[in-house]
Amino acid sequence: MTLEKAAIGQEVKITKVGGDGELRCRLLDMGLIPGTVVRIQKVAPMGDPIEIHLRGYELTIRKEDAGRIEVINL
């Protein structure tokens, strides 16, 4: 499953971060690394962007980028 498909309030664990080059590096720099637990906070009315909570802070990412992050349910 990917992060974009997780429901609001659901906690998931990142298993893999996809993407190429700069995009992947940017996602990893934001703390989206394998093993991190993430909770879906909010989703914009049109479905994009998605607000997530991880490592004590909130982060908003595009739905397209969330689709590159593989997760498992906790």
N, CA, C and O atoms as a Tripos MOL2 file, in Angstrom:
@<TRIPOS>MOLECULE
protein
  296   295    74     0     0
PROTEIN
NO_CHARGES

@<TRIPOS>ATOM
      1 N           0.8530   -1.1700    0.0000 N.3       1 MET1
      2 CA          0.0000    0.0000    0.0000 C.3       1 MET1
      3 C           0.8990    1.2340    0.0000 C.2       1 MET1
      4 O           2.0280    1.1900    0.4890 O.2       1 MET1
      5 N           0.3930    2.3210   -0.5470 N.am      2 THR2
      6 CA          1.1540    3.5710   -0.5430 C.3       2 THR2
      7 C           0.5210    4.5630    0.4370 C.2       2 THR2
      8 O          -0.6340    4.4080    0.8340 O.2       2 THR2
      9 N           1.2840    5.5680    0.8130 N.am      3 LEU3
     10 CA          0.8520    6.5470    1.8060 C.3       3 LEU3
     11 C          -0.4050    7.2950    1.3660 C.2       3 LEU3
     12 O          -1.2320    7.6490    2.2060 O.2       3 LEU3
     13 N          -0.5600    7.5360    0.0840 N.am      4 GLU4
     14 CA         -1.7330    8.2710   -0.3990 C.3       4 GLU4
     15 C          -3.0340    7.5170   -0.1680 C.2       4 GLU4
     16 O          -4.0970    8.1370   -0.1380 O.2       4 GLU4
     17 N          -2.9840    6.1950   -0.0030 N.am      5 LYS5
     18 CA         -4.1810    5.3860    0.1770 C.3       5 LYS5
     19 C          -4.5590    5.1880    1.6380 C.2       5 LYS5
     20 O          -5.6030    4.6010    1.9220 O.2       5 LYS5
     21 N          -3.7370    5.6610    2.5710 N.am      6 ALA6
     22 CA         -4.0420    5.5270    3.9960 C.3       6 ALA6
     23 C          -5.1770    6.4820    4.3770 C.2       6 ALA6
     24 O          -5.3110    7.5650    3.8070 O.2       6 ALA6
     25 N          -5.9850    6.0620    5.3450 N.am      7 ALA7
     26 CA         -7.1390    6.8490    5.7740 C.3       7 ALA7
     27 C          -6.7460    7.8710    6.8350 C.2       7 ALA7
     28 O          -5.7250    7.7210    7.5060 O.2       7 ALA7
     29 N          -7.5600    8.9050    6.9810 N.am      8 ILE8
     30 CA         -7.3240    9.9250    8.0090 C.3       8 ILE8
     31 C          -7.3400    9.2640    9.3810 C.2       8 ILE8
     32 O          -8.2380    8.4810    9.6920 O.2       8 ILE8
     33 N          -6.3430    9.5830   10.1970 N.am      9 GLY9
     34 CA         -6.2200    9.0170   11.5340 C.3       9 GLY9
     35 C          -5.4650    7.7040   11.5870 C.2       9 GLY9
     36 O          -5.1190    7.2430   12.6750 O.2       9 GLY9
     37 N          -5.2040    7.1000   10.4650 N.am     10 GLN10
     38 CA         -4.5080    5.8120   10.4090 C.3      10 GLN10
     39 C          -3.0110    6.0040   10.6200 C.2      10 GLN10
     40 O          -2.4150    6.9490   10.1030 O.2      10 GLN10
     41 N          -2.4090    5.0880   11.3940 N.am     11 GLU11
     42 CA         -0.9650    5.0930   11.5760 C.3      11 GLU11
     43 C          -0.3660    3.9780   10.7240 C.2      11 GLU11
     44 O          -0.8430    2.8440   10.7200 O.2      11 GLU11
     45 N           0.6790    4.3340   10.0150 N.am     12 VAL12
     46 CA          1.3620    3.3860    9.1400 C.3      12 VAL12
     47 C           2.8640    3.5140    9.3380 C.2      12 VAL12
     48 O           3.3500    4.5020    9.8880 O.2      12 VAL12
     49 N           3.5840    2.5080    8.8870 N.am     13 LYS13
     50 CA          5.0460    2.5120    8.9790 C.3      13 LYS13
     51 C           5.6160    2.4960    7.5700 C.2      13 LYS13
     52 O           5.2030    1.6920    6.7350 O.2      13 LYS13
     53 N           6.5570    3.3800    7.3100 N.am     14 ILE14
     54 CA          7.1770    3.4720    5.9880 C.3      14 ILE14
     55 C           8.0960    2.2720    5.7760 C.2      14 ILE14
     56 O           8.9170    1.9430    6.6320 O.2      14 ILE14
     57 N           7.9420    1.6210    4.6100 N.am     15 THR15
     58 CA          8.7960    0.4790    4.2820 C.3      15 THR15
     59 C           9.7660    0.7920    3.1460 C.2      15 THR15
     60 O          10.8550    0.2220    3.0760 O.2      15 THR15
     61 N           9.3590    1.7090    2.2510 N.am     16 LYS16
     62 CA         10.2110    2.0280    1.1000 C.3      16 LYS16
     63 C           9.8600    3.4160    0.5780 C.2      16 LYS16
     64 O           8.6900    3.7940    0.5170 O.2      16 LYS16
     65 N          10.8830    4.1630    0.2070 N.am     17 VAL17
     66 CA         10.6840    5.4820   -0.3990 C.3      17 VAL17
     67 C          11.1730    5.4110   -1.8350 C.2      17 VAL17
     68 O          12.3530    5.1720   -2.0920 O.2      17 VAL17
     69 N          10.2490    5.6200   -2.7700 N.am     18 GLY18
     70 CA         10.5890    5.5740   -4.1840 C.3      18 GLY18
     71 C          10.9200    6.9580   -4.7140 C.2      18 GLY18
     72 O          11.1480    7.8900   -3.9430 O.2      18 GLY18
     73 N          10.9440    7.0840   -6.0000 N.am     19 GLY19
     74 CA         11.2780    8.3580   -6.6230 C.3      19 GLY19
     75 C          12.6830    8.3080   -7.1860 C.2      19 GLY19
     76 O          13.4400    7.3700   -6.9370 O.2      19 GLY19
     77 N          13.0100    9.3240   -7.9390 N.am     20 ASP20
     78 CA         14.3210    9.3810   -8.5740 C.3      20 ASP20
     79 C          15.0930   10.6040   -8.1030 C.2      20 ASP20
     80 O          14.5200   11.6760   -7.9110 O.2      20 ASP20
     81 N          16.3760   10.4350   -7.9230 N.am     21 GLY21
     82 CA         17.3040   11.5240   -7.6810 C.3      21 GLY21
     83 C          16.8830   12.5180   -6.6200 C.2      21 GLY21
     84 O          16.7450   12.1700   -5.4480 O.2      21 GLY21
     85 N          16.6780   13.7740   -7.0440 N.am     22 GLU22
     86 CA         16.3940   14.8670   -6.1190 C.3      22 GLU22
     87 C          15.1030   14.6640   -5.3470 C.2      22 GLU22
     88 O          15.0390   14.9970   -4.1630 O.2      22 GLU22
     89 N          14.0750   14.1290   -5.9850 N.am     23 LEU23
     90 CA         12.8100   13.9120   -5.2990 C.3      23 LEU23
     91 C          12.9920   12.9440   -4.1380 C.2      23 LEU23
     92 O          12.5360   13.2170   -3.0280 O.2      23 LEU23
     93 N          13.6460   11.8310   -4.3780 N.am     24 ARG24
     94 CA         13.8670   10.8450   -3.3120 C.3      24 ARG24
     95 C          14.6930   11.4530   -2.1790 C.2      24 ARG24
     96 O          14.3850   11.2480   -1.0060 O.2      24 ARG24
     97 N          15.7260   12.1900   -2.5230 N.am     25 CYS25
     98 CA         16.5660   12.8420   -1.5100 C.3      25 CYS25
     99 C          15.7550   13.8450   -0.6890 C.2      25 CYS25
    100 O          15.9270   13.9420    0.5260 O.2      25 CYS25
    101 N          14.8730   14.5870   -1.3560 N.am     26 ARG26
    102 CA         14.0430   15.5720   -0.6570 C.3      26 ARG26
    103 C          13.1080   14.8790    0.3270 C.2      26 ARG26
    104 O          12.9560   15.3380    1.4600 O.2      26 ARG26
    105 N          12.4820   13.7800   -0.0890 N.am     27 LEU27
    106 CA         11.5920   13.0400    0.7990 C.3      27 LEU27
    107 C          12.3540   12.4980    2.0030 C.2      27 LEU27
    108 O          11.8720   12.5830    3.1330 O.2      27 LEU27
    109 N          13.5320   11.9440    1.7690 N.am     28 LEU28
    110 CA         14.3430   11.4200    2.8700 C.3      28 LEU28
    111 C          14.7880   12.5500    3.8020 C.2      28 LEU28
    112 O          14.7970   12.3680    5.0190 O.2      28 LEU28
    113 N          15.1550   13.7030    3.2620 N.am     29 ASP29
    114 CA         15.5720   14.8450    4.0750 C.3      29 ASP29
    115 C          14.4470   15.3580    4.9660 C.2      29 ASP29
    116 O          14.7030   15.9020    6.0400 O.2      29 ASP29
    117 N          13.1980   15.1870    4.5240 N.am     30 MET30
    118 CA         12.0440   15.6310    5.3140 C.3      30 MET30
    119 C          11.7080   14.6370    6.4260 C.2      30 MET30
    120 O          10.7660   14.8680    7.1850 O.2      30 MET30
    121 N          12.4510   13.5460    6.5380 N.am     31 GLY31
    122 CA         12.2320   12.5790    7.6010 C.3      31 GLY31
    123 C          11.4130   11.3770    7.1910 C.2      31 GLY31
    124 O          11.0790   10.5430    8.0330 O.2      31 GLY31
    125 N          11.0830   11.2680    5.9210 N.am     32 LEU32
    126 CA         10.2980   10.1390    5.4300 C.3      32 LEU32
    127 C          11.2330    8.9900    5.0780 C.2      32 LEU32
    128 O          11.4790    8.7040    3.9070 O.2      32 LEU32
    129 N          11.7450    8.3400    6.1150 N.am     33 ILE33
    130 CA         12.6910    7.2530    5.9000 C.3      33 ILE33
    131 C          12.0720    5.9260    6.3500 C.2      33 ILE33
    132 O          11.2070    5.9180    7.2250 O.2      33 ILE33
    133 N          12.5010    4.8150    5.7680 N.am     34 PRO34
    134 CA         11.9580    3.5140    6.1660 C.3      34 PRO34
    135 C          12.0690    3.2960    7.6700 C.2      34 PRO34
    136 O          13.0910    3.6040    8.2850 O.2      34 PRO34
    137 N          10.9920    2.7550    8.2540 N.am     35 GLY35
    138 CA         10.9450    2.5070    9.6900 C.3      35 GLY35
    139 C          10.2200    3.5860   10.4730 C.2      35 GLY35
    140 O           9.9020    3.3900   11.6460 O.2      35 GLY35
    141 N           9.9540    4.7220    9.8440 N.am     36 THR36
    142 CA          9.2820    5.8290   10.5110 C.3      36 THR36
    143 C           7.7740    5.5940   10.5590 C.2      36 THR36
    144 O           7.1660    5.1910    9.5680 O.2      36 THR36
    145 N           7.1790    5.8530   11.7290 N.am     37 VAL37
    146 CA          5.7270    5.7480   11.8920 C.3      37 VAL37
    147 C           5.1120    7.0980   11.5340 C.2      37 VAL37
    148 O           5.5700    8.1450   11.9920 O.2      37 VAL37
    149 N           4.0760    7.0560   10.7140 N.am     38 VAL38
    150 CA          3.4150    8.2640   10.1980 C.3      38 VAL38
    151 C           1.9170    8.1510   10.4680 C.2      38 VAL38
    152 O           1.3360    7.0750   10.3230 O.2      38 VAL38
    153 N           1.2860    9.2730   10.8640 N.am     39 ARG39
    154 CA         -0.1660    9.3100   11.0390 C.3      39 ARG39
    155 C          -0.7540   10.3220   10.0710 C.2      39 ARG39
    156 O          -0.2550   11.4430    9.9660 O.2      39 ARG39
    157 N          -1.8000    9.9430    9.3700 N.am     40 ILE40
    158 CA         -2.4730   10.8490    8.4380 C.3      40 ILE40
    159 C          -3.3290   11.8110    9.2560 C.2      40 ILE40
    160 O          -4.2270   11.3770    9.9770 O.2      40 ILE40
    161 N          -3.0600   13.1080    9.1520 N.am     41 GLN41
    162 CA         -3.7830   14.1180    9.9150 C.3      41 GLN41
    163 C          -4.9880   14.6580    9.1500 C.2      41 GLN41
    164 O          -6.1170   14.6080    9.6390 O.2      41 GLN41
    165 N          -4.7400   15.1710    7.9500 N.am     42 LYS42
    166 CA         -5.7820   15.8040    7.1540 C.3      42 LYS42
    167 C          -5.5490   15.5390    5.6730 C.2      42 LYS42
    168 O          -4.4360   15.2530    5.2330 O.2      42 LYS42
    169 N          -6.6340   15.6430    4.9270 N.am     43 VAL43
    170 CA         -6.5490   15.5880    3.4760 C.3      43 VAL43
    171 C          -7.3610   16.7670    2.9540 C.2      43 VAL43
    172 O          -8.4960   16.9740    3.3850 O.2      43 VAL43
    173 N          -6.8050   17.5310    2.0440 N.am     44 ALA44
    174 CA         -7.4940   18.6930    1.4820 C.3      44 ALA44
    175 C          -8.7860   18.2480    0.7920 C.2      44 ALA44
    176 O          -8.8940   17.0990    0.3640 O.2      44 ALA44
    177 N          -9.7650   19.1490    0.6820 N.am     45 PRO45
    178 CA        -11.0600   18.7910    0.0800 C.3      45 PRO45
    179 C         -10.9680   18.1270   -1.2950 C.2      45 PRO45
    180 O         -11.7700   17.2450   -1.6000 O.2      45 PRO45
    181 N         -10.0370   18.5180   -2.1040 N.am     46 MET46
    182 CA         -9.8950   17.9100   -3.4240 C.3      46 MET46
    183 C          -8.9260   16.7190   -3.4090 C.2      46 MET46
    184 O          -8.6090   16.1580   -4.4580 O.2      46 MET46
    185 N          -8.4570   16.3350   -2.2060 N.am     47 GLY47
    186 CA         -7.5810   15.1750   -2.0740 C.3      47 GLY47
    187 C          -6.1020   15.4750   -2.1640 C.2      47 GLY47
    188 O          -5.2820   14.5670   -2.0260 O.2      47 GLY47
    189 N          -5.7430   16.7120   -2.3910 N.am     48 ASP48
    190 CA         -4.3330   17.0720   -2.5500 C.3      48 ASP48
    191 C          -4.1030   18.4630   -1.9990 C.2      48 ASP48
    192 O          -4.7710   19.3840   -2.4690 O.2      48 ASP48
    193 N          -3.2300   18.6950   -1.0570 N.am     49 PRO49
    194 CA         -2.1980   17.8320   -0.4810 C.3      49 PRO49
    195 C          -2.6990   17.0320    0.7300 C.2      49 PRO49
    196 O          -3.8660   17.1030    1.1150 O.2      49 PRO49
    197 N          -1.7680   16.2740    1.3080 N.am     50 ILE50
    198 CA         -2.0370   15.4420    2.4770 C.3      50 ILE50
    199 C          -1.1590   15.9340    3.6180 C.2      50 ILE50
    200 O           0.0390   16.1500    3.4330 O.2      50 ILE50
    201 N          -1.7550   16.1140    4.8110 N.am     51 GLU51
    202 CA         -0.9730   16.5060    5.9830 C.3      51 GLU51
    203 C          -0.7350   15.2750    6.8330 C.2      51 GLU51
    204 O          -1.6730   14.5500    7.1660 O.2      51 GLU51
    205 N           0.5270   15.0370    7.1880 N.am     52 ILE52
    206 CA          0.8940   13.8790    7.9940 C.3      52 ILE52
    207 C           1.6510   14.3310    9.2350 C.2      52 ILE52
    208 O           2.2440   15.4100    9.2600 O.2      52 ILE52
    209 N           1.6220   13.4950   10.2560 N.am     53 HIS53
    210 CA          2.3690   13.7600   11.4930 C.3      53 HIS53
    211 C           3.4460   12.6910   11.6210 C.2      53 HIS53
    212 O           3.1590   11.4950   11.5780 O.2      53 HIS53
    213 N           4.6840   13.1340   11.7780 N.am     54 LEU54
    214 CA          5.7960   12.2110   11.9740 C.3      54 LEU54
    215 C           6.8810   12.8900   12.7780 C.2      54 LEU54
    216 O           7.1040   14.0930   12.6430 O.2      54 LEU54
    217 N           7.5530   12.1260   13.6100 N.am     55 ARG55
    218 CA          8.6980   12.6100   14.3830 C.3      55 ARG55
    219 C           8.4230   13.9080   15.1350 C.2      55 ARG55
    220 O           9.3240   14.7300   15.3010 O.2      55 ARG55
    221 N           7.1800   14.1010   15.5910 N.am     56 GLY56
    222 CA          6.8490   15.2700   16.4000 C.3      56 GLY56
    223 C           6.4820   16.5210   15.6260 C.2      56 GLY56
    224 O           6.3540   17.5840   16.2340 O.2      56 GLY56
    225 N           6.3090   16.4490   14.3350 N.am     57 TYR57
    226 CA          5.9080   17.6260   13.5570 C.3      57 TYR57
    227 C           4.9480   17.2420   12.4390 C.2      57 TYR57
    228 O           4.8330   16.0750   12.0660 O.2      57 TYR57
    229 N           4.2620   18.2540   11.9150 N.am     58 GLU58
    230 CA          3.3510   18.0390   10.7950 C.3      58 GLU58
    231 C           4.0520   18.3870    9.4910 C.2      58 GLU58
    232 O           4.8460   19.3260    9.4250 O.2      58 GLU58
    233 N           3.7480   17.6260    8.4720 N.am     59 LEU59
    234 CA          4.3500   17.8090    7.1580 C.3      59 LEU59
    235 C           3.2480   17.6740    6.1210 C.2      59 LEU59
    236 O           2.4220   16.7640    6.2020 O.2      59 LEU59
    237 N           3.2310   18.5660    5.1590 N.am     60 THR60
    238 CA          2.2570   18.5030    4.0790 C.3      60 THR60
    239 C           2.9890   18.1340    2.7980 C.2      60 THR60
    240 O           3.9630   18.7780    2.4090 O.2      60 THR60
    241 N           2.4930   17.0760    2.1480 N.am     61 ILE61
    242 CA          3.1040   16.6300    0.8970 C.3      61 ILE61
    243 C           2.0280   16.4340   -0.1680 C.2      61 ILE61
    244 O           0.8530   16.2380    0.1410 O.2      61 ILE61
    245 N           2.4520   16.4910   -1.4070 N.am     62 ARG62
    246 CA          1.5240   16.2820   -2.5210 C.3      62 ARG62
    247 C           1.1140   14.8160   -2.5880 C.2      62 ARG62
    248 O           1.8650   13.9240   -2.1940 O.2      62 ARG62
    249 N          -0.0820   14.5910   -3.0890 N.am     63 LYS63
    250 CA         -0.6020   13.2340   -3.2320 C.3      63 LYS63
    251 C           0.2920   12.4040   -4.1450 C.2      63 LYS63
    252 O           0.5140   11.2190   -3.8980 O.2      63 LYS63
    253 N           0.7990   13.0250   -5.1920 N.am     64 GLU64
    254 CA          1.6920   12.3360   -6.1310 C.3      64 GLU64
    255 C           2.9450   11.8240   -5.4220 C.2      64 GLU64
    256 O           3.3870   10.7010   -5.6660 O.2      64 GLU64
    257 N           3.5180   12.6590   -4.5370 N.am     65 ASP65
    258 CA          4.7080   12.2500   -3.7880 C.3      65 ASP65
    259 C           4.3610   11.1620   -2.7750 C.2      65 ASP65
    260 O           5.1460   10.2360   -2.5680 O.2      65 ASP65
    261 N           3.1850   11.2660   -2.1400 N.am     66 ALA66
    262 CA          2.7530   10.2570   -1.1740 C.3      66 ALA66
    263 C           2.5890    8.9020   -1.8560 C.2      66 ALA66
    264 O           2.7580    7.8630   -1.2170 O.2      66 ALA66
    265 N           2.2650    8.9020   -3.1300 N.am     67 GLY67
    266 CA          2.1130    7.6610   -3.8810 C.3      67 GLY67
    267 C           3.4220    6.9370   -4.1250 C.2      67 GLY67
    268 O           3.4170    5.7810   -4.5480 O.2      67 GLY67
    269 N           4.5300    7.5870   -3.8700 N.am     68 ARG68
    270 CA          5.8450    6.9640   -4.0540 C.3      68 ARG68
    271 C           6.3760    6.3470   -2.7570 C.2      68 ARG68
    272 O           7.4490    5.7430   -2.7440 O.2      68 ARG68
    273 N           5.6200    6.5030   -1.6710 N.am     69 ILE69
    274 CA          6.0560    6.0180   -0.3650 C.3      69 ILE69
    275 C           5.2440    4.7780    0.0090 C.2      69 ILE69
    276 O           4.0310    4.8610    0.2030 O.2      69 ILE69
    277 N           5.9070    3.6430    0.1080 N.am     70 GLU70
    278 CA          5.2260    2.3880    0.4630 C.3      70 GLU70
    279 C           5.1600    2.2610    1.9660 C.2      70 GLU70
    280 O           6.1310    2.5520    2.6640 O.2      70 GLU70
    281 N           4.0030    1.8200    2.4740 N.am     71 VAL71
    282 CA          3.7750    1.7120    3.9090 C.3      71 VAL71
    283 C           3.0620    0.3980    4.2430 C.2      71 VAL71
    284 O           2.5020   -0.2630    3.3680 O.2      71 VAL71
    285 N           3.0960    0.0380    5.5350 N.am     72 ILE72
    286 CA          2.3150   -1.0900    6.0540 C.3      72 ILE72
    287 C           1.4830   -0.5800    7.2300 C.2      72 ILE72
    288 O           1.8740    0.3730    7.9040 O.2      72 ILE72
    289 N           0.3430   -1.2120    7.4720 N.am     73 ASN73
    290 CA         -0.5120   -0.8540    8.6070 C.3      73 ASN73
    291 C           0.1320   -1.2750    9.9050 C.2      73 ASN73
    292 O           0.8650   -2.2620    9.9630 O.2      73 ASN73
    293 N          -0.1500   -0.5120   10.9480 N.am     74 LEU74
    294 CA          0.3090   -0.8990   12.2870 C.3      74 LEU74
    295 C          -0.8130   -1.5320   13.0570 C.2      74 LEU74
    296 O          -0.6270   -1.9260   14.2080 O.2      74 LEU74
@<TRIPOS>BOND
     1     1     2 1
     2     2     3 1
     3     3     4 2
     4     3     5 am
     5     5     6 1
     6     6     7 1
     7     7     8 2
     8     7     9 am
     9     9    10 1
    10    10    11 1
    11    11    12 2
    12    11    13 am
    13    13    14 1
    14    14    15 1
    15    15    16 2
    16    15    17 am
    17    17    18 1
    18    18    19 1
    19    19    20 2
    20    19    21 am
    21    21    22 1
    22    22    23 1
    23    23    24 2
    24    23    25 am
    25    25    26 1
    26    26    27 1
    27    27    28 2
    28    27    29 am
    29    29    30 1
    30    30    31 1
    31    31    32 2
    32    31    33 am
    33    33    34 1
    34    34    35 1
    35    35    36 2
    36    35    37 am
    37    37    38 1
    38    38    39 1
    39    39    40 2
    40    39    41 am
    41    41    42 1
    42    42    43 1
    43    43    44 2
    44    43    45 am
    45    45    46 1
    46    46    47 1
    47    47    48 2
    48    47    49 am
    49    49    50 1
    50    50    51 1
    51    51    52 2
    52    51    53 am
    53    53    54 1
    54    54    55 1
    55    55    56 2
    56    55    57 am
    57    57    58 1
    58    58    59 1
    59    59    60 2
    60    59    61 am
    61    61    62 1
    62    62    63 1
    63    63    64 2
    64    63    65 am
    65    65    66 1
    66    66    67 1
    67    67    68 2
    68    67    69 am
    69    69    70 1
    70    70    71 1
    71    71    72 2
    72    71    73 am
    73    73    74 1
    74    74    75 1
    75    75    76 2
    76    75    77 am
    77    77    78 1
    78    78    79 1
    79    79    80 2
    80    79    81 am
    81    81    82 1
    82    82    83 1
    83    83    84 2
    84    83    85 am
    85    85    86 1
    86    86    87 1
    87    87    88 2
    88    87    89 am
    89    89    90 1
    90    90    91 1
    91    91    92 2
    92    91    93 am
    93    93    94 1
    94    94    95 1
    95    95    96 2
    96    95    97 am
    97    97    98 1
    98    98    99 1
    99    99   100 2
   100    99   101 am
   101   101   102 1
   102   102   103 1
   103   103   104 2
   104   103   105 am
   105   105   106 1
   106   106   107 1
   107   107   108 2
   108   107   109 am
   109   109   110 1
   110   110   111 1
   111   111   112 2
   112   111   113 am
   113   113   114 1
   114   114   115 1
   115   115   116 2
   116   115   117 am
   117   117   118 1
   118   118   119 1
   119   119   120 2
   120   119   121 am
   121   121   122 1
   122   122   123 1
   123   123   124 2
   124   123   125 am
   125   125   126 1
   126   126   127 1
   127   127   128 2
   128   127   129 am
   129   129   130 1
   130   130   131 1
   131   131   132 2
   132   131   133 am
   133   133   134 1
   134   134   135 1
   135   135   136 2
   136   135   137 am
   137   137   138 1
   138   138   139 1
   139   139   140 2
   140   139   141 am
   141   141   142 1
   142   142   143 1
   143   143   144 2
   144   143   145 am
   145   145   146 1
   146   146   147 1
   147   147   148 2
   148   147   149 am
   149   149   150 1
   150   150   151 1
   151   151   152 2
   152   151   153 am
   153   153   154 1
   154   154   155 1
   155   155   156 2
   156   155   157 am
   157   157   158 1
   158   158   159 1
   159   159   160 2
   160   159   161 am
   161   161   162 1
   162   162   163 1
   163   163   164 2
   164   163   165 am
   165   165   166 1
   166   166   167 1
   167   167   168 2
   168   167   169 am
   169   169   170 1
   170   170   171 1
   171   171   172 2
   172   171   173 am
   173   173   174 1
   174   174   175 1
   175   175   176 2
   176   175   177 am
   177   177   178 1
   178   178   179 1
   179   179   180 2
   180   179   181 am
   181   181   182 1
   182   182   183 1
   183   183   184 2
   184   183   185 am
   185   185   186 1
   186   186   187 1
   187   187   188 2
   188   187   189 am
   189   189   190 1
   190   190   191 1
   191   191   192 2
   192   191   193 am
   193   193   194 1
   194   194   195 1
   195   195   196 2
   196   195   197 am
   197   197   198 1
   198   198   199 1
   199   199   200 2
   200   199   201 am
   201   201   202 1
   202   202   203 1
   203   203   204 2
   204   203   205 am
   205   205   206 1
   206   206   207 1
   207   207   208 2
   208   207   209 am
   209   209   210 1
   210   210   211 1
   211   211   212 2
   212   211   213 am
   213   213   214 1
   214   214   215 1
   215   215   216 2
   216   215   217 am
   217   217   218 1
   218   218   219 1
   219   219   220 2
   220   219   221 am
   221   221   222 1
   222   222   223 1
   223   223   224 2
   224   223   225 am
   225   225   226 1
   226   226   227 1
   227   227   228 2
   228   227   229 am
   229   229   230 1
   230   230   231 1
   231   231   232 2
   232   231   233 am
   233   233   234 1
   234   234   235 1
   235   235   236 2
   236   235   237 am
   237   237   238 1
   238   238   239 1
   239   239   240 2
   240   239   241 am
   241   241   242 1
   242   242   243 1
   243   243   244 2
   244   243   245 am
   245   245   246 1
   246   246   247 1
   247   247   248 2
   248   247   249 am
   249   249   250 1
   250   250   251 1
   251   251   252 2
   252   251   253 am
   253   253   254 1
   254   254   255 1
   255   255   256 2
   256   255   257 am
   257   257   258 1
   258   258   259 1
   259   259   260 2
   260   259   261 am
   261   261   262 1
   262   262   263 1
   263   263   264 2
   264   263   265 am
   265   265   266 1
   266   266   267 1
   267   267   268 2
   268   267   269 am
   269   269   270 1
   270   270   271 1
   271   271   272 2
   272   271   273 am
   273   273   274 1
   274   274   275 1
   275   275   276 2
   276   275   277 am
   277   277   278 1
   278   278   279 1
   279   279   280 2
   280   279   281 am
   281   281   282 1
   282   282   283 1
   283   283   284 2
   284   283   285 am
   285   285   286 1
   286   286   287 1
   287   287   288 2
   288   287   289 am
   289   289   290 1
   290   290   291 1
   291   291   292 2
   292   291   293 am
   293   293   294 1
   294   294   295 1
   295   295   296 2
@<TRIPOS>SUBSTRUCTURE
     1 MET1         2 RESIDUE 1 A MET
     2 THR2         6 RESIDUE 1 A THR
     3 LEU3        10 RESIDUE 1 A LEU
     4 GLU4        14 RESIDUE 1 A GLU
     5 LYS5        18 RESIDUE 1 A LYS
     6 ALA6        22 RESIDUE 1 A ALA
     7 ALA7        26 RESIDUE 1 A ALA
     8 ILE8        30 RESIDUE 1 A ILE
     9 GLY9        34 RESIDUE 1 A GLY
    10 GLN10       38 RESIDUE 1 A GLN
    11 GLU11       42 RESIDUE 1 A GLU
    12 VAL12       46 RESIDUE 1 A VAL
    13 LYS13       50 RESIDUE 1 A LYS
    14 ILE14       54 RESIDUE 1 A ILE
    15 THR15       58 RESIDUE 1 A THR
    16 LYS16       62 RESIDUE 1 A LYS
    17 VAL17       66 RESIDUE 1 A VAL
    18 GLY18       70 RESIDUE 1 A GLY
    19 GLY19       74 RESIDUE 1 A GLY
    20 ASP20       78 RESIDUE 1 A ASP
    21 GLY21       82 RESIDUE 1 A GLY
    22 GLU22       86 RESIDUE 1 A GLU
    23 LEU23       90 RESIDUE 1 A LEU
    24 ARG24       94 RESIDUE 1 A ARG
    25 CYS25       98 RESIDUE 1 A CYS
    26 ARG26      102 RESIDUE 1 A ARG
    27 LEU27      106 RESIDUE 1 A LEU
    28 LEU28      110 RESIDUE 1 A LEU
    29 ASP29      114 RESIDUE 1 A ASP
    30 MET30      118 RESIDUE 1 A MET
    31 GLY31      122 RESIDUE 1 A GLY
    32 LEU32      126 RESIDUE 1 A LEU
    33 ILE33      130 RESIDUE 1 A ILE
    34 PRO34      134 RESIDUE 1 A PRO
    35 GLY35      138 RESIDUE 1 A GLY
    36 THR36      142 RESIDUE 1 A THR
    37 VAL37      146 RESIDUE 1 A VAL
    38 VAL38      150 RESIDUE 1 A VAL
    39 ARG39      154 RESIDUE 1 A ARG
    40 ILE40      158 RESIDUE 1 A ILE
    41 GLN41      162 RESIDUE 1 A GLN
    42 LYS42      166 RESIDUE 1 A LYS
    43 VAL43      170 RESIDUE 1 A VAL
    44 ALA44      174 RESIDUE 1 A ALA
    45 PRO45      178 RESIDUE 1 A PRO
    46 MET46      182 RESIDUE 1 A MET
    47 GLY47      186 RESIDUE 1 A GLY
    48 ASP48      190 RESIDUE 1 A ASP
    49 PRO49      194 RESIDUE 1 A PRO
    50 ILE50      198 RESIDUE 1 A ILE
    51 GLU51      202 RESIDUE 1 A GLU
    52 ILE52      206 RESIDUE 1 A ILE
    53 HIS53      210 RESIDUE 1 A HIS
    54 LEU54      214 RESIDUE 1 A LEU
    55 ARG55      218 RESIDUE 1 A ARG
    56 GLY56      222 RESIDUE 1 A GLY
    57 TYR57      226 RESIDUE 1 A TYR
    58 GLU58      230 RESIDUE 1 A GLU
    59 LEU59      234 RESIDUE 1 A LEU
    60 THR60      238 RESIDUE 1 A THR
    61 ILE61      242 RESIDUE 1 A ILE
    62 ARG62      246 RESIDUE 1 A ARG
    63 LYS63      250 RESIDUE 1 A LYS
    64 GLU64      254 RESIDUE 1 A GLU
    65 ASP65      258 RESIDUE 1 A ASP
    66 ALA66      262 RESIDUE 1 A ALA
    67 GLY67      266 RESIDUE 1 A GLY
    68 ARG68      270 RESIDUE 1 A ARG
    69 ILE69      274 RESIDUE 1 A ILE
    70 GLU70      278 RESIDUE 1 A GLU
    71 VAL71      282 RESIDUE 1 A VAL
    72 ILE72      286 RESIDUE 1 A ILE
    73 ASN73      290 RESIDUE 1 A ASN
    74 LEU74      294 RESIDUE 1 A LEU
